[in-house]
Amino acid sequence: MVFLCESENLLTKIEKVKQNLIAQVFGVTGISKTITLITNCSDDFCSITDDSGTIHTMAKNLKGQMIYITCKNTNVKRTLLFEELDGQFIFSNFHLIYLNKILYFFYTAYEQATETKTLLQQIITLQQPSVESIVTNFTANEFSCLATAEAIFILFQSEENSHEIQCLTLTANEIKLEPIISSDLPILEYTATLINKDIHIVYLQNMYGQNQLIYSVGDHAVALATALRLENVTLLKYLDCLWINFLDNGILYTVLSVDNGQSFSSPAKSSIQGNLFLARITFQSDLPLDVNNIFFQVGTSVRMAVISHLDTIGIHPDLPENVELEMFMEGMMVKNQQQNAVLNQQIQILTQQLEQYQKLAKQSKSPAVSSQQMAPMSAPYQQLSTQQMQGPGFVTPQYQQSSANNQTQYQTQTKYQPQYQQQYPPQYQQEHIQGPGFINPQFNLGAPLNHKSAPFVNGPQGISSPNQAPPSMLKSAPFVLEEDPPYSQNDSDSLYNYSYKKSSPIQEATEAFMQNMTTFDAPMAPPVI
């Protein structure tokens, strides 16, 4: 394993070369110097950077001694913490976490007498570091550590259950153990990165002889690719995108997600190929970069996969910040914000229109409908006012709102006070009172109306005033074939002339004769004297 530590615009690569643990510092001009941390180093070591730029390293030499090393610039300090005594315990799986100015050291102790393994924790920054047991009978071969400002997460896969990835959460108040990934198939290997306080995991499983690479966060999972011979995987968030790199059969591939892991692109060959290393990377200060492990290429300088071509944060000491790319990204962000503002405005307008439509639709389904909400009348009567349609005695329904239950209740008043009490012949009522083509408006007011139809204010069609005779009562007609309408004693009735007084047949004939004497064609004999 290789460690990359960023501090003071320098990159320090810590790795084991032969049996020596060395640190190579890369600056603006490339490799500036090489420092030997310890000799006769075993394969168990780890490094991390704190907020002051100091690099902390924990390593075990071939004698079984645990050596704590601090390095800043060219100053190297070594401290012996403890050692393995007579092979009673074997210490391995070293991890360092720097959190809130406290340096935590996690490792496992294998007791040969009982053949059991225990997960241990030790705080190095204390004057007298004490060892604390976290998990006894720990069966995982290895584990990884992630941390936020509030908690430390330890991920491991037990030997008894290869279908799950367990997560041990350490906070100031409690220790909690729960599975974070459960799969129907065995999980062969995995990598994890902490992004926005969520643990994102990429793991490998074999299905029907094919190795499937799967991305998972929470309950969401996406299949990324089918690998032939997967070696390592990395996951990072950079420029507000998720980048997944995996080394398959010696070729580095890149997968991109621009929607925070909801969907991914097809794998593509990375720009960096050949002479690749996998490193655990740590930073001195907070950078807009979420990453745990990363692929990089090393020669006279360091080139990180993905970041080296999109370096807007200046993490590479010998590369200037990509100002043009940063300007482009900011311009695209402003453009997207403007487009989102326009879309939000359109959505707001459409939402208001939809609410108005739903309100009108709800009112149309109400049992009480006002005259303004009725269907339009036929063409001859569309321009008539409501008073003309309803008649002089019609009272418009009134709507009152009840505040008792904060709901609208309708109280309909349909009092009809007819002004004329006469009765007309059926044919006269239909043709002359309503007029030809008249459509009687129907009011669904919740209760049937007691009146048939309201008369017009200005009288029936073809009558300009109440004193004018109906057109069917011609002056030359001496007799009425139908039954006479009833006599009305109310001479002040405006429709008084629509009916006529009862008279005797002799008087009726006399009046008719006198009215039509000028047109009477019968011969007249001279009067007999």
Helices and strands as residue ranges (DSSP letters): E 2-7, E 10-17, E 20-27, E 30-38, E 41-49, E 55-61, E 65-72, E 75-83, E 89-99, E 102-111, E 116-123, E 131-135, E 143-147, E 152-156, E 164-170, E 175-182, E 187-195, E 198-207, E 210-217, E 220-227, E 230-238, E 241-248, E 251-257, E 268-269, E 276-283, E 289-291, E 293-298, E 302-304, G 307-309, H 323-364, G 371-373, G 379-381, H 386-390, E 400-402, E 407-409, H 426-428, I 429-433, G 496-498, H 505-515, G 517-519
